[in-house]
Amino acid sequence: KANLALFHHILVEQLKWVPESVFAELLGIVQSLPGPSAVQLLLTSVTIATGSVLCGLLAILLFMGPAAVVMAVAGVALGSTKKSLASFQEYMGPVEASVGCAATVLVAVGGWNLG
């Protein structure tokens, strides 16, 4: 949920694309729906702000694209090696630790922005 706080900061406070009341209403709606709230909120907020569904879809692509590329590269690397998963995990230890650090920072920034 930390990314929702970052979306609030960027879309409402920084860019002023979406009014506070609209953001709060959208947040309530997307939290009642099944699925990833961040993606739903990003799609609806950017679509409302720009008036273009294409811009909303582009925002989702830019939001999810880097993670999809990293996962695809990791999958190809794991699939192309003849080594076992256990040996692959020893190489991924530092990457896993850095992802944990980045997630901690993301949650901390989101919490800080919430006040």
C-alpha positions as CSV (number, residue, x, y, z in Angstrom):
1,K,0.0,0.0,0.0
2,A,3.0,2.3,0.2
3,N,2.8,2.9,-3.6
4,L,-0.7,4.3,-3.1
5,A,0.8,7.0,-0.8
6,L,3.3,7.7,-3.5
7,F,0.6,8.0,-6.1
8,H,-1.3,10.4,-3.9
9,H,1.8,12.5,-3.5
10,I,2.6,12.6,-7.2
11,L,-0.9,12.8,-8.7
12,V,-2.7,15.0,-6.1
13,E,0.0,17.1,-4.4
14,Q,2.8,17.4,-7.0
15,L,1.2,17.3,-10.4
16,K,-2.3,18.3,-9.3
17,W,-3.8,16.1,-11.9
18,V,-6.5,14.7,-9.6
19,P,-8.4,16.6,-6.8
20,E,-8.1,15.2,-3.3
21,S,-11.8,14.3,-3.2
22,V,-11.7,12.4,-6.5
23,F,-8.6,10.5,-5.4
24,A,-10.2,9.5,-2.1
25,E,-13.3,8.3,-4.0
26,L,-11.3,6.3,-6.4
27,L,-9.3,4.8,-3.6
28,G,-12.4,3.7,-1.9
29,I,-13.8,2.2,-5.1
30,V,-10.6,0.3,-6.1
31,Q,-10.1,-1.1,-2.6
32,S,-13.6,-2.7,-2.8
33,L,-12.7,-4.4,-6.1
34,P,-10.7,-7.6,-6.4
35,G,-7.3,-7.2,-7.9
36,P,-4.3,-4.9,-7.5
37,S,-5.4,-1.6,-6.1
38,A,-2.3,0.3,-7.3
39,V,-2.9,-0.6,-10.9
40,Q,-6.6,0.1,-10.8
41,L,-6.0,3.5,-9.1
42,L,-3.2,4.4,-11.5
43,L,-5.3,3.5,-14.5
44,T,-8.4,5.5,-13.4
45,S,-6.5,8.5,-12.1
46,V,-4.4,9.0,-15.2
47,T,-7.4,8.3,-17.5
48,I,-9.5,10.9,-15.6
49,A,-6.6,13.4,-15.6
50,T,-5.8,13.1,-19.3
51,G,-9.2,12.1,-20.6
52,S,-7.5,9.3,-22.5
53,V,-7.7,5.6,-21.8
54,L,-4.5,5.2,-23.9
55,C,-2.6,7.4,-21.4
56,G,-3.9,5.3,-18.5
57,L,-2.8,2.1,-20.2
58,L,0.6,3.7,-20.9
59,A,0.9,4.6,-17.2
60,I,0.3,1.0,-16.3
61,L,2.8,-0.2,-18.8
62,L,5.4,2.1,-17.4
63,F,4.5,1.1,-13.9
64,M,4.6,-2.7,-14.5
65,G,7.1,-2.9,-17.4
66,P,10.4,-2.8,-15.5
67,A,9.3,-5.6,-13.2
68,A,8.1,-7.7,-16.1
69,V,11.4,-7.2,-17.9
70,V,13.4,-8.2,-14.8
71,M,11.2,-11.3,-14.2
72,A,11.5,-12.3,-17.9
73,V,15.3,-11.9,-17.9
74,A,15.5,-13.9,-14.6
75,G,13.3,-16.6,-16.1
76,V,15.4,-16.9,-19.3
77,A,18.6,-16.9,-17.3
78,L,17.3,-19.6,-15.0
79,G,15.9,-21.6,-17.9
80,S,19.0,-21.5,-20.0
81,T,21.3,-22.8,-17.3
82,K,21.7,-26.5,-16.7
83,K,22.4,-25.8,-13.0
84,S,19.9,-26.5,-10.3
85,L,17.7,-23.9,-8.7
86,A,19.7,-24.1,-5.5
87,S,22.9,-23.0,-7.3
88,F,21.0,-20.2,-9.0
89,Q,19.8,-19.0,-5.6
90,E,23.3,-18.4,-4.4
91,Y,23.8,-15.9,-7.2
92,M,20.5,-14.3,-6.5
93,G,21.2,-13.7,-2.8
94,P,22.6,-10.1,-3.3
95,V,19.8,-9.3,-5.7
96,E,17.2,-10.5,-3.3
97,A,18.8,-8.4,-0.5
98,S,18.8,-5.3,-2.6
99,V,15.1,-5.8,-3.5
100,G,14.3,-6.0,0.2
101,C,16.2,-2.8,0.8
102,A,14.4,-1.0,-2.0
103,A,11.0,-2.3,-0.7
104,T,11.9,-1.0,2.8
105,V,12.7,2.4,1.4
106,L,9.5,2.5,-0.6
107,V,7.4,1.7,2.5
108,A,9.3,4.2,4.6
109,V,8.8,7.0,2.0
110,G,5.1,6.1,1.7
111,G,4.7,6.2,5.5
112,W,6.6,9.5,5.7
113,N,4.3,11.0,3.1
114,L,1.2,9.8,4.9
115,G,2.4,11.9,7.9
